[in-house]
Amino acid sequence: MRLLLDEHINPEVARQLRKKGYDVVSVEKVRMREAPDEDLLIFATSQRRSLVTYNVRDFQLLMADWHRAGKHHSGIIFVSEKSVSQKRVGPLVRALKKLLDTAPRSPDWLADHGLFLK
């Protein structure tokens, strides 16, 4: 599973996960900081990456729009501030590592779906 981290996520999360051998990039790394949400989802899909975001509301709406239009994406992983704080890097690194370690090996297992990270 490959991930793209939205701009609200500290790029250090991606760096730490890459050190552990995971294929994770931040929007800063791919020079897409402040890109519109749809452009991020288009890019993530073109790279077969699931998008990780705290921006639940906007991406849920975008996911629904894509579904209605018959567009496909590589999955969206929603993170709630209530369950995993943005203020510290460690908890998100651990939560994403757990997901990456337990996710099915198929790169498309999350395609066209959303998942809430706990």
Sequence and secondary structure as in RCSB ss.txt:
>XXXX:A:sequence
MRLLLDEHINPEVARQLRKKGYDVVSVEKVRMREAPDEDLLIFATSQRRSLVTYNVRDFQLLMADWHRAGKHHSG
IIFVSEKSVSQKRVGPLVRALKKLLDTAPRSPDWLADHGLFLK
>XXXX:A:secstr
  EEE TTS HHHHHHHHHTT  EEETTTTT TT  HHHHHHHHHHTT EEEES HHHHHHHHHHHHHHT   S 
EEEE TTTS SS HHHHHHHHHHHHHHS S TTTTTT EEEE 
